[in-house]
Amino acid sequence: MSAPSSPVEHVALRRVADVCGDEADILALSVARFVAAGYMTSDVACWNAAFDGAEQLLGAAEGCRFVACVVAIVRALRVERDDDWSFMPASCCRVTGHECALVNLINRGRRRLWADLEEAAAELTGREAAPRLVAAVRAAAGPMDAAAARLAPTTRPGGAVLH
C-alpha cells in the first residue's frame, strides 16, 4: 500500500462526494484509509481512529462490526493483490483510482450483483479469481446497508453529512 507521491496526482483525482453514493460508502472509505495507514506505519493509533469514528457514528456494537467488515476487505486485498495500493489520508476529500475501484467493488456487493462482484474482484487483484475478497465484500453487504440506514442525512440533526 502506498500514498500518492506527488501533488500533481491530486489534480486529476475525483472527490469523495462524487464517488461515494451514501454516508456508509464515505465511512467505509475513511475506515479503509485508516486501516491502510495502520498497515503502512505499523501504528495502532490508525486502527483506533477507525474504531473511534465508526463507534461514534454507529454505536459500539454496530461500529465495531462495520470496522471489522472493512478490515476483512482490506486484508483480503493485501492477500490477493500483488501490486501496490494507493490511498489518501482519511480526511482527504480526494479519491485515488484504487479507492474508486474499492468503493465500486463494495457497491456491487451492496447491490447483490454477485457475478459482477466476482469479475470486479478478479480485475482489482489482477488474478483469475479473488475468493477471499469476494467473501469479505459479500459479508460486509448487510452491515454496510444497516449503517447506510442509520447514517442517512435525514436521520441526523440538521441533515449534516460526513464529508
Salt bridges, closest charged atoms under 4 A:
ASP22 OD2 - ARG110 NH2 2.73
GLU23 OE1 - ARG156 NH2 3.51
ASP25 OD1 - ARG110 NH1 2.88
GLU62 OE1 - ARG150 NH1 3.17
ASP82 OD1 - ARG127 NH2 3.35
GLU99 OE2 - ARG33 NE 2.68
ASP145 OD1 - ARG110 NE 2.87
ASP145 OD2 - ARG112 NH1 2.53
